[in-house]
């Protein structure tokens, strides 16, 4: 039972990381209400989302193999 609980906690943590990365991407792709059109920062959002996924252990750095 402890193994199942640990696996569920890991899945929940991964889901939170995926949700946070998705939110960062969405916010980076949309311009805020006070920004001019074309002022979104998709490159920054993509980099931050990637860093979140790396920190959560959901993706590997380029060039790394498992």
C-alpha positions in Angstrom: 0.0 0.0 0.0 2.9 2.4 0.7 4.3 1.7 -2.8 1.0 2.7 -4.3 0.7 5.8 -2.2 4.3 6.8 -3.2 3.5 6.3 -6.9 0.3 8.4 -6.6 2.2 11.2 -4.9 4.8 11.1 -7.7 2.1 11.2 -10.4 0.4 14.1 -8.6 3.7 16.0 -8.4 4.3 15.4 -12.1 0.8 16.6 -13.0 1.3 19.8 -11.0 4.6 20.4 -12.9 2.9 19.8 -16.2 0.0 22.2 -15.3 2.5 24.9 -14.2 4.5 24.5 -17.4 1.4 24.7 -19.5 0.3 27.9 -17.6 3.7 29.5 -18.2 3.5 28.7 -21.9 0.0 30.1 -22.2 0.8 33.3 -20.4 3.9 33.7 -22.5 2.0 33.3 -25.7 -0.8 35.8 -24.9 -0.4 39.5 -24.6 -1.7 41.1 -21.4 -4.5 43.6 -21.6 -2.1 46.5 -21.3 0.5 45.2 -23.8 0.5 46.1 -27.5 0.0 43.3 -30.0 3.1 41.4 -30.6 4.6 42.1 -27.2 4.2 38.5 -25.9 7.4 36.7 -24.8 7.1 33.1 -26.2 10.8 32.5 -26.1 11.1 33.3 -22.4 7.9 31.3 -21.6 9.2 28.3 -23.5 12.6 28.4 -21.7 10.9 28.7 -18.3 8.5 25.9 -19.1 11.4 23.7 -20.1 13.2 24.5 -16.9 10.1 23.6 -14.9 9.9 20.2 -16.7 13.6 19.6 -16.2 13.3 20.4 -12.5 10.4 18.0 -12.2 12.5 15.2 -13.9 9.9 15.0 -16.7 12.3 15.6 -19.6 16.1 15.2 -20.1 18.6 17.9 -21.1 19.6 17.8 -24.7 22.3 15.3 -25.3 21.5 13.2 -22.2 20.4 9.6 -22.5 18.7 7.5 -19.9 
